[in-house]
Amino acid sequence: MNETLNIIGGGMAGSEAAWQAAELGVNVVVHEMRPSVKTFAHRTGYLGEMVCSNSFRSDDDEQNAVGLLHWEMRAANGLIMRVAEQHRLPAGGALAVDRDPFAQSVTAALQAHPNISIVASEHKNLPASGQWIIATGPLTSADLGQAIQAENGTEALAFFDAIAPIVYHDSIDMSQAWMQSRYDKGETEAERTAYLNCPMDRDQYEAFIDALLAAEKTEFHAGETAGYFDGCLPIEVMAERGRETLRFGPMKPVGLTNPHQPEVKSYAVVQLRRDNALGTLYNIVGFQTKMKYGAQVEVLKMIPGLQEARFARLGGIHRNTFINSPTFLDPQMRLKSRPHIRFAGQITGVEGYVESAAMGLLAGRLAAADILGVTLPPVPQDTAMGALIHHITGGAEAKTFQPMNVNFGLFRPIDGLKGGRRGRKDRYKAYTDRAKIAWSAWLAKSSVDAS
């Protein structure tokens, strides 16, 4: 009888890790504390619940590193990507999903798997023996976080993550707003009109920035400092960095034409993206915020088209924790001081749903191989998976380690493509071609026979 793999946490990473190990023939127990023990951000007890956004970002597997990661996960029979495709929403070139049905389907798939058991329990200490994966994500419970901190012998690193508001579609004034993806990107009409746009002229933008800067914000507790991840900055923090920051960030007006005033170029544009299949909910793209609720409503209703908006969820802020993986994890994602424990997902210092699930995929496969007595070849560094795991387990500078999305800057350069003589499209295509060959070869060499 093979040893059981225990996984703490049923988010993106834990769910994918459980699926991968179970598919390889290993018995898995998923320990999930929700819904009996709640977190600030989660609303349900479903596994794989999406908290901040409903987007897996770009699905372009030739010109985008996260799209390449999608491809690699699909090639590895990834559960998260398969279910995401089932509940896909129009989002231009991005992969966005109907979040509640997505989480329900992830939960149902894991519940139906004969090798997976799901237990409602909170773990407060590091397990002393057995094979374990800790995939508790950015909202690790206080007790387990303290146990991890005590084991590491240093203060747990932390940053703050903010959630964007969600608006009821029928409360948006479509005589001011319009539907269009930037540069009309997409192969179908639904994709080319996947985003709802609210235009601002210069005076409206300046007034909005003034109100944003003056709005009452959530205060941190004593001793807490705000080490935000740059990919998820609150809008007011961006505005504090300069009045034009938002206009060159989530409110950039490029690639959009207002059909109500086609001859007038918008000074700034707020975009909203469909958040469910019915099209009744839209989230405000890039508008993570730490404004207090009353201030949020006042400021957001200054946006043309949202003057009468009703909010299904207002934005918020929560504390995210991650470990200093380059210091504490080995190349197999094992805790150096306790090699029977692996870490996976956002707690390792990767940022984003896809990256978290990808690290769960690798952790599940690596743990299953250990249990089955199989030695897997190293994950190729030239793949998106390999670039990420290399970064968090030694490629990054430990002293300045911060959460990281997958990007081509993590990839080893390709000879002959360095410099400006070849265009960016050529370089990115070369990266993805090389990665696909390497990943396919690794998967072929990494088959695990459970018998």
C-alpha positions as CSV (number, residue, x, y, z in Angstrom):
1,M,0.0,0.0,0.0
2,N,1.4,3.4,-1.0
3,E,1.8,6.2,1.5
4,T,-1.0,8.8,1.5
5,L,-0.2,12.3,0.4
6,N,-1.8,15.0,2.7
7,I,-2.4,18.4,1.3
8,I,-3.3,21.4,3.5
9,G,-5.3,23.9,1.6
10,G,-7.9,23.5,-1.2
11,G,-7.2,26.6,-3.3
12,M,-5.8,26.6,-6.8
13,A,-2.5,25.0,-5.8
14,G,-3.9,22.4,-3.4
15,S,-6.6,21.4,-5.8
16,E,-4.2,21.0,-8.7
17,A,-1.7,19.2,-6.6
18,A,-4.4,16.7,-5.4
19,W,-5.6,16.1,-8.9
20,Q,-2.1,15.5,-10.3
21,A,-1.1,13.1,-7.5
22,A,-4.4,11.2,-7.6
23,E,-4.2,10.8,-11.4
24,L,-0.8,9.2,-10.9
25,G,-2.4,6.6,-8.6
26,V,-1.6,8.1,-5.2
27,N,-4.2,8.3,-2.4
28,V,-4.7,11.9,-1.4
29,V,-6.3,13.7,1.5
30,V,-7.1,17.4,1.1
31,H,-7.5,19.2,4.4
32,E,-9.5,22.4,3.9
33,M,-10.5,24.6,6.9
34,R,-13.3,26.5,5.0
35,P,-16.2,27.0,5.5
36,S,-16.0,26.2,9.2
37,V,-13.0,28.5,9.6
38,K,-13.5,31.6,7.5
39,T,-11.1,34.0,5.9
40,F,-11.4,37.7,5.1
41,A,-11.7,37.2,1.4
42,H,-13.4,33.8,0.8
43,R,-17.2,33.6,0.5
44,T,-17.8,29.8,0.1
45,G,-16.4,26.5,1.1
46,Y,-15.7,25.4,-2.5
47,L,-12.3,24.3,-3.5
48,G,-10.5,26.5,-6.1
49,E,-12.5,29.6,-5.1
50,M,-11.4,32.7,-7.0
51,V,-11.1,35.6,-4.7
52,C,-9.5,38.7,-6.3
53,S,-10.4,38.4,-9.9
54,N,-12.1,36.0,-12.3
55,S,-9.3,36.1,-14.9
56,F,-6.4,33.8,-15.6
57,R,-4.9,36.6,-17.8
58,S,-3.6,36.1,-21.4
59,D,-4.3,32.8,-23.2
60,D,-1.7,33.6,-25.9
61,D,0.7,30.7,-25.8
62,E,3.1,32.1,-28.4
63,Q,3.6,35.7,-27.2
64,N,2.8,35.7,-23.5
65,A,4.5,33.8,-20.7
66,V,1.3,33.2,-18.7
67,G,-0.4,31.9,-21.9
68,L,2.6,29.5,-22.3
69,L,2.0,28.4,-18.7
70,H,-1.7,27.7,-19.6
71,W,-0.3,25.5,-22.5
72,E,2.0,23.6,-20.2
73,M,-0.7,22.9,-17.7
74,R,-3.1,21.7,-20.3
75,A,-0.4,19.4,-21.7
76,A,0.0,17.9,-18.2
77,N,-3.7,17.1,-17.8
78,G,-4.2,20.1,-15.5
79,L,-7.6,20.2,-13.7
80,I,-7.6,24.0,-13.3
81,M,-7.2,24.7,-17.0
82,R,-9.7,22.1,-18.0
83,V,-12.4,23.4,-15.7
84,A,-11.6,27.0,-16.7
85,E,-12.2,26.2,-20.3
86,Q,-15.6,24.7,-19.4
87,H,-16.7,28.0,-17.7
88,R,-14.9,30.4,-20.0
89,L,-16.4,33.9,-20.5
90,P,-15.7,36.4,-23.3
91,A,-12.6,38.4,-22.4
92,G,-10.8,39.3,-25.5
93,G,-7.4,37.5,-25.5
94,A,-7.7,36.6,-21.8
95,L,-9.0,33.5,-20.1
96,A,-11.8,34.7,-17.7
97,V,-14.2,32.4,-16.1
98,D,-17.6,32.3,-14.3
99,R,-16.1,32.1,-10.9
100,D,-18.8,30.3,-8.8
101,P,-19.6,27.5,-11.4
102,F,-15.8,27.1,-11.8
103,A,-15.2,26.5,-8.1
104,Q,-18.2,24.2,-7.9
105,S,-16.8,22.1,-10.8
106,V,-13.3,21.9,-9.3
107,T,-14.9,20.7,-6.1
108,A,-17.1,18.2,-7.8
109,A,-14.1,16.8,-9.8
110,L,-12.1,16.3,-6.7
111,Q,-15.0,14.8,-4.7
112,A,-15.6,12.3,-7.5
113,H,-12.0,11.1,-7.9
114,P,-11.6,7.7,-6.3
115,N,-8.2,8.5,-4.9
116,I,-9.1,11.7,-3.2
117,S,-10.7,12.4,0.2
118,I,-11.6,15.8,1.4
119,V,-11.5,16.6,5.1
120,A,-12.8,19.7,6.8
121,S,-10.0,20.5,9.2
122,E,-7.6,23.3,10.2
123,H,-4.0,22.4,10.8
124,K,-2.2,24.7,13.3
125,N,1.2,23.0,13.4
126,L,3.7,21.6,10.9
127,P,3.2,17.9,10.5
128,A,5.9,15.7,12.1
129,S,5.8,12.8,9.6
130,G,4.3,11.6,6.4
131,Q,4.2,13.2,3.0
132,W,2.7,16.7,3.0
133,I,2.1,19.7,0.8
134,I,1.3,23.0,2.4
135,A,-0.7,25.0,-0.1
136,T,-2.5,27.4,2.2
137,G,-2.1,30.4,0.0
138,P,-1.9,34.0,0.9
139,L,-4.5,33.7,3.7
140,T,-2.7,31.1,5.8
141,S,-4.3,30.8,9.2
142,A,-2.6,32.6,12.1
143,D,-1.6,29.5,14.0
144,L,-0.1,27.7,11.0
145,G,1.6,30.9,10.0
146,Q,3.2,31.2,13.4
147,A,4.4,27.6,13.2
148,I,6.0,28.3,9.8
149,Q,7.6,31.4,11.1
150,A,9.0,29.6,14.1
151,E,10.4,26.9,11.8
152,N,12.0,29.4,9.6
153,G,13.5,31.3,12.5
154,T,12.7,34.6,10.9
155,E,9.7,36.9,10.6
156,A,7.2,35.8,8.0
157,L,7.3,38.0,4.9
158,A,4.1,39.7,4.1
159,F,2.5,42.1,1.6
160,F,-1.0,43.4,1.3
161,D,-3.4,42.5,-1.5
162,A,-6.5,44.5,-2.4
163,I,-9.8,43.3,-4.0
164,A,-11.5,45.1,-6.9
165,P,-15.2,46.1,-6.6
166,I,-18.0,44.3,-8.6
167,V,-20.9,46.2,-10.1
168,Y,-24.4,45.1,-11.2
169,H,-24.6,45.5,-15.0
170,D,-28.2,46.7,-15.0
171,S,-27.1,49.7,-12.8
172,I,-24.5,50.9,-15.4
173,D,-25.6,53.8,-17.7
174,M,-24.9,52.4,-21.2
175,S,-25.7,55.8,-22.8
176,Q,-22.3,56.8,-21.5
177,A,-20.5,53.5,-21.5
178,W,-19.8,51.1,-24.4
179,M,-18.6,47.5,-25.1
180,Q,-15.2,47.1,-26.7
181,S,-12.0,45.1,-26.2
182,R,-8.9,47.2,-26.5
183,Y,-7.9,47.4,-30.2
184,D,-10.9,45.2,-30.9
185,K,-8.8,42.2,-30.0
186,G,-10.5,38.8,-30.3
187,E,-11.6,36.3,-33.0
188,T,-15.3,36.5,-32.2
189,E,-17.7,39.4,-31.7
190,A,-18.1,38.4,-28.1
191,E,-14.3,38.6,-27.6
192,R,-14.1,42.0,-29.4
193,T,-16.7,43.4,-27.1
194,A,-15.7,41.7,-23.9
195,Y,-15.0,44.9,-21.9
196,L,-17.3,47.6,-20.7
197,N,-15.7,51.1,-21.0
198,C,-16.4,54.3,-19.1
199,P,-14.7,57.4,-20.6
200,M,-13.4,60.4,-18.8
201,D,-12.3,63.8,-20.1
202,R,-9.4,65.6,-18.4
203,D,-11.5,67.6,-15.9
204,Q,-13.3,64.4,-14.8
205,Y,-10.0,62.5,-14.5
206,E,-8.4,65.3,-12.4
207,A,-11.5,65.5,-10.1
208,F,-11.4,61.7,-9.7
209,I,-7.8,61.7,-8.8
210,D,-8.4,64.5,-6.2
211,A,-11.2,62.5,-4.6
212,L,-9.2,59.3,-4.7
213,L,-6.3,60.9,-2.9
214,A,-8.5,62.5,-0.3
215,A,-10.7,59.5,0.4
216,E,-10.6,57.8,3.8
217,K,-8.5,54.6,3.6
218,T,-8.3,51.4,5.6
219,E,-5.6,51.8,8.3
220,F,-3.1,49.1,9.1
221,H,-2.8,47.5,12.5
222,A,0.1,48.6,14.7
223,G,3.4,47.2,13.5
224,E,2.1,46.3,10.0
225,T,3.7,47.8,6.9
226,A,2.4,47.8,3.4
227,G,4.7,45.9,1.1
228,Y,2.4,45.7,-1.9
229,F,2.9,43.4,-4.9
230,D,3.3,45.7,-7.9
231,G,0.9,43.7,-10.0
232,C,-1.9,44.3,-7.5
233,L,-1.4,47.8,-6.3
234,P,-4.5,49.6,-4.9
235,I,-5.6,52.4,-7.2
236,E,-5.0,55.1,-4.5
237,V,-1.4,53.9,-4.0
238,M,-0.8,54.2,-7.8
239,A,-2.3,57.7,-7.7
240,E,0.0,58.6,-4.9
241,R,2.9,57.8,-7.2
242,G,1.9,60.5,-9.7
243,R,-1.3,61.9,-11.0
244,E,-0.8,60.4,-14.5
245,T,0.0,56.9,-13.2
246,L,-3.5,55.5,-13.5
247,R,-3.9,57.1,-17.0
248,F,-0.9,55.0,-18.1
249,G,-2.0,52.0,-16.1
250,P,-5.5,50.5,-15.7
251,M,-7.2,53.7,-17.0
252,K,-5.2,54.1,-20.2
253,P,-7.4,55.2,-23.1
254,V,-5.5,53.7,-26.0
255,G,-7.1,51.2,-28.5
256,L,-10.6,52.4,-27.7
257,T,-13.2,54.5,-29.6
258,N,-16.3,55.9,-27.8
259,P,-19.2,55.3,-30.2
260,H,-21.2,57.9,-28.4
261,Q,-18.6,60.5,-29.3
262,P,-16.3,58.9,-31.9
263,E,-14.6,62.2,-32.8
264,V,-13.6,62.8,-29.1
265,K,-10.5,61.1,-27.7
266,S,-11.1,60.0,-24.1
267,Y,-8.5,61.3,-21.7
268,A,-8.8,58.2,-19.5
269,V,-11.0,55.1,-19.6
270,V,-12.2,52.8,-16.8
271,Q,-12.7,49.2,-18.0
272,L,-15.0,46.6,-16.5
273,R,-15.0,42.9,-17.3
274,R,-17.8,40.4,-17.1
275,D,-17.6,38.4,-13.9
276,N,-20.3,35.8,-14.5
277,A,-21.8,33.9,-17.4
278,L,-25.1,35.6,-17.1
279,G,-23.4,39.0,-17.6
280,T,-25.2,40.4,-14.6
281,L,-21.9,41.2,-12.7
282,Y,-18.9,43.2,-13.9
283,N,-15.6,43.8,-12.0
284,I,-13.7,47.1,-12.4
285,V,-10.4,46.0,-13.9
286,G,-7.3,47.0,-12.0
287,F,-9.3,48.9,-9.3
288,Q,-8.1,47.1,-6.2
289,T,-8.6,49.5,-3.4
290,K,-8.2,50.1,0.3
291,M,-10.7,52.9,0.5
292,K,-13.3,52.5,3.2
293,Y,-16.7,51.4,1.9
294,G,-18.5,54.7,2.2
295,A,-15.7,56.5,0.5
296,Q,-15.5,53.8,-2.2
297,V,-19.1,54.3,-3.2
298,E,-18.7,58.1,-3.4
299,V,-15.5,58.0,-5.4
300,L,-16.5,55.2,-7.8
301,K,-19.8,56.9,-8.6
302,M,-17.8,59.8,-10.0
303,I,-16.9,57.5,-13.0
304,P,-19.1,58.4,-16.0
305,G,-21.7,55.6,-16.5
306,L,-21.4,54.5,-12.8
307,Q,-23.3,57.4,-11.2
308,E,-26.1,55.1,-10.3
309,A,-24.0,52.0,-9.9
310,R,-25.0,49.3,-7.4
311,F,-22.2,47.2,-6.0
312,A,-22.4,43.4,-5.6
313,R,-19.1,43.6,-3.7
314,L,-17.0,46.5,-2.7
315,G,-13.2,46.4,-2.7
316,G,-11.2,45.4,0.3
317,I,-7.7,44.7,1.5
318,H,-6.2,41.7,3.2
319,R,-2.8,40.5,4.4
320,N,-1.0,38.0,2.2
321,T,1.9,36.0,3.5
322,F,4.7,34.1,1.7
323,I,7.9,32.4,2.7
324,N,11.4,33.3,1.6
325,S,11.5,30.3,-0.7
326,P,15.1,30.8,-2.0
327,T,16.2,30.4,1.6
328,F,13.9,27.7,2.9
329,L,13.0,25.4,-0.1
330,D,15.1,23.0,-2.1
331,P,14.7,22.5,-5.9
332,Q,12.1,19.9,-5.2
333,M,10.0,22.5,-3.3
334,R,10.7,20.7,0.0
335,L,11.3,22.5,3.2
336,K,15.0,22.1,3.8
337,S,14.6,21.6,7.5
338,R,11.7,19.1,7.1
339,P,11.9,17.4,3.6
340,H,8.7,15.5,4.1
341,I,6.9,18.8,3.7
342,R,6.6,20.6,0.4
343,F,5.1,24.1,-0.2
344,A,3.1,25.0,-3.2
345,G,1.2,28.0,-4.6
346,Q,1.2,31.6,-3.6
347,I,2.7,31.0,-0.2
348,T,6.0,30.2,-2.1
349,G,6.2,33.7,-3.6
350,V,4.6,33.2,-7.0
351,E,1.8,35.6,-7.8
352,G,-1.4,34.9,-9.6
353,Y,-4.0,32.1,-10.0
354,V,-2.1,30.4,-12.8
355,E,1.3,30.5,-11.2
356,S,-0.1,29.2,-8.0
357,A,-1.9,26.3,-9.7
358,A,1.3,25.5,-11.7
359,M,3.4,25.2,-8.6
360,G,0.6,22.9,-7.2
361,L,0.9,20.8,-10.4
362,L,4.6,20.4,-9.9
363,A,4.4,19.8,-6.2
364,G,1.8,17.1,-6.7
365,R,3.8,15.3,-9.3
366,L,7.0,15.5,-7.3
367,A,5.4,14.3,-4.1
368,A,3.7,11.4,-6.0
369,A,7.0,10.4,-7.5
370,D,8.6,10.3,-4.0
371,I,5.7,8.1,-2.7
372,L,6.0,5.8,-5.7
373,G,9.8,5.5,-5.5
374,V,10.3,7.2,-8.8
375,T,13.1,9.7,-9.6
376,L,11.9,12.4,-11.9
377,P,14.3,14.4,-14.1
378,P,14.7,18.1,-13.1
379,V,12.0,20.4,-14.5
380,P,13.6,22.0,-17.6
381,Q,14.5,25.6,-16.8
382,D,13.6,26.7,-20.3
383,T,9.9,25.9,-19.6
384,A,7.5,28.3,-17.9
385,M,7.2,25.8,-15.1
386,G,10.9,25.5,-14.8
387,A,11.6,29.2,-14.9
388,L,9.2,29.8,-12.0
389,I,10.4,26.9,-9.8
390,H,14.0,27.9,-10.5
391,H,13.2,31.5,-9.6
392,I,11.6,30.7,-6.2
393,T,14.0,28.0,-5.2
394,G,17.3,29.8,-5.8
395,G,17.2,32.0,-8.9
396,A,15.9,35.0,-7.0
397,E,18.0,37.1,-4.6
398,A,16.8,36.0,-1.1
399,K,17.4,39.4,0.5
400,T,15.0,41.2,-1.9
401,F,12.6,38.3,-2.7
402,Q,9.1,39.5,-3.6
403,P,6.1,37.8,-5.2
404,M,6.6,37.3,-8.9
405,N,4.3,36.6,-11.9
406,V,5.7,34.4,-14.7
407,N,7.4,36.5,-17.3
408,F,10.0,36.1,-20.1
409,G,12.5,37.9,-17.9
410,L,12.8,34.7,-15.9
411,F,13.8,32.7,-19.0
412,R,17.3,32.0,-20.1
413,P,18.2,34.1,-23.2
414,I,18.3,32.3,-26.6
415,D,21.5,32.7,-28.6
416,G,21.1,34.9,-31.6
417,L,18.0,36.6,-30.2
418,K,19.6,38.9,-27.6
419,G,19.6,42.6,-28.4
420,G,17.6,44.6,-30.8
421,R,18.3,42.9,-34.2
422,R,15.4,40.6,-33.8
423,G,12.0,41.9,-32.7
424,R,10.2,41.1,-29.5
425,K,7.7,38.9,-31.3
426,D,10.5,36.8,-32.7
427,R,12.1,36.5,-29.2
428,Y,8.8,35.5,-27.5
429,K,8.0,33.0,-30.2
430,A,11.4,31.5,-29.8
431,Y,11.0,31.2,-26.0
432,T,7.6,29.5,-26.4
433,D,8.8,27.1,-29.1
434,R,11.7,26.1,-27.0
435,A,9.6,25.7,-23.9
436,K,7.0,23.5,-25.6
437,I,9.6,21.1,-26.9
438,A,11.3,20.9,-23.5
439,W,8.0,20.5,-21.6
440,S,6.7,17.8,-23.9
441,A,10.0,15.9,-23.5
442,W,9.9,16.2,-19.7
443,L,6.3,14.9,-19.6
444,A,7.3,12.0,-21.7
445,K,10.2,11.1,-19.4
446,S,8.2,11.7,-16.3
447,S,5.5,9.1,-16.6
448,V,4.9,7.4,-13.3
449,D,3.7,3.9,-13.1
450,A,1.5,3.5,-10.0
451,S,1.5,-0.2,-10.1
